[in-house]
């Protein structure tokens, strides 16, 4: 969708205030939540019209580069962490949100270091952390009541699950399959963080061992591999797929939509799961001054316990703030507690290897 919607002009009287929120991060699950739940609730609570526009990171970046002072036509952007880093490195003018704590007091519910440094880059408090995202092992507990607790355990028990291990193709539009492969190789000791050169990495004994193990492991997967996540969900529904590794929030949300069995559960493997794209809220500095108080008000509302706990209880996504400490115990029946779920995460640091899995991962799939 194009970010062509306007309407971000503060008005008074019968028209009320209006603001535009551009979303370059959400998948279908969260786009539905924004449209059907968040926007109606926020408009009622805040007394302002919210234009919700779905766009892409690159398109929105180009529009940002063309913005002139006081002429910005969208007020708040919800974006992936890597996009925020790219924007900061591109010297895109964004508001320092920490300097507006008086207007955004809920910002203080997030550890300051999580607002200061993102993916190893100093972003100068120019983003507010809205949610924390990650991959997880997903399993149909009706099929596997005692699921493996580690990648090594899954590999050792592969014959037990022959034909029922699902993985999205690594060359799919979805990154689920290549993230799966990266996590598998990571679990078997591939030094992604210390050997950045791909040729040197692939020459290491750890890579060779992991590649041989994965090739063997892949022969126990569903045949063929699902082309995209909806195809994988169908395999879980018809009983073909029993276990995989994929986005925790999307999978468990899918149980509420009848897209996968209600007996699905998500948890992290002992050796670690991949940290996915955390979501940040930013305010372009070049929007009209009259819009900035509305933008602060919207972000403060999005960081309130009211909304942050909805992320957890309705969408199975960990909040950006410390709201999880005030969540009901029932929030953690299908997903791990915040501490359990976040502790074993690792970052995908070797982009060359990740891209190789995308372009050549299928060469290691033996079916």
Residue, then its C-alpha position, 0 to 999 in steps of 0.5 A: x500500500x502507498x503512504x498517500x493518505x493525508x489528513x495529518x493536520x491538527x484542526x479544532x472545532x467539530x473536525x477534531x485532531x487528526x494524525x497519520x500512523x504509517x506501519x512498515x513493520x506489521x504482518x497480516x496478524x498485526x495489520x488486522x489488530x491495528x485496524x479492528x482493535x487498536x485504531x477504534x479504541x485509540x480514536x475513542x480514548x484520545x479523541x483524535x482521528x488516526x489515519x492508519x497506513x500500511x507501507x514499506x520501509x524503503x518507500x517510507x524512507x524515500x518520502x522521509x528524504x523528500x520531507x522539508x521542515x514543517x511539511x511532513x505529511x505523516x506523523x508517526x512511523x512504526x518500523x523494524x529495528x534494522x530500518x531504524x538503524x538505517x534511518x539514523x545512519x542516513x541522517x534522517x531527522x527524527x525527534x529525540x523522544x527522551x527529551x520529551x519525557x514530560x509528554x511521553x512519560x510511559x517511555x520510562x517503562x522501557x530500560x533506557x539502554x533499549x532506547x539508546x542502542x539498537x542492533x549495536x548502533x547508537x540511535x540517540x533515543x530516536x525510537x520508542x520500543x513498542x514490541x519485542x519479536x522472536x522466533x521459537x520452536x512451535x509444536x503441536x502438543x497433541x502430536x508430540x506431548x514431550x517435545x525436544x528441548x534443544x536443537x541437539x535433542x531434535x536432531x537426535x530424535x529426528x527419526x521419531x518425527x520423520x516426515x513431520x518436521x516442517x520448515x518454510x523453504x529458505x528461498x521463500x519471501x518469508x524469512x522463516x526458513x533461512x532463520x531456521x537454518x541459521x539457528x540450526x547451524x548456530x546450535x552446532x557451533x558455527x562461529x557466525x559472530x567471529x568469522x565474518x568472511x563467508x568463504x572462511x566460515x564455510x571452510x571451518x570444521x563447524x560449518x562442514x559438520x553443521x552442513x552435513x547434519x542439516x543435510x541428513x536432518x532435512x531428509x526427515x522433513x515434510x516433502x515438499x517443504x512448504x512454500x510460504x507460512x500459510x502452506x506450513x500452517x495447513x500442514x499443521x492443520x491436516x496433521x502432516x506437520x508436528x514441529x517447526x521453528x517460526x515466529x512465535x507471535x504469528x503462530x500462536x495468534x493463528x491458533x485463535x483464528x483456526x489457522x493451526x490446531x489449538x494444541x500448538x505451543x511455542x518455546x525456545x530451544x536451549x541453544x537459542x532462538x533468533x531475535x526477530x525484528x523488534x518494532x519501534x515508533x519514531x516521529x519525523x522532525x519535519x512534521x508541522x510543530x502543531x502535530x508534534x504534541x499529538x504524536x507524543x500523545x499517540x506514542x505515550x498511549x501506545x506505550x501504556x499498560x492498556x495497549x502493551x498488555x494487549x500485545x501480550x494477551x491478544x497477540x502473543x507478542x512481548x511488550x516493549x515496556x515492562x508491562x509484562x511484569x503486570x501481566x496475568x499468569x494466563x498470558x503465559x500458557x501458550x508462550x514462555x514467560x518474558x524471562x524464559x522466552x527472551x533469555x536464550x535469544x541470539x542476534x543474526x549478525x552474519x548477513x552474508x551467511x543469512x543471504x547464502x541460506x536464502x540463495x543456496x539453502x535448498x542445495x542442502x535439502x535432501x528429499 
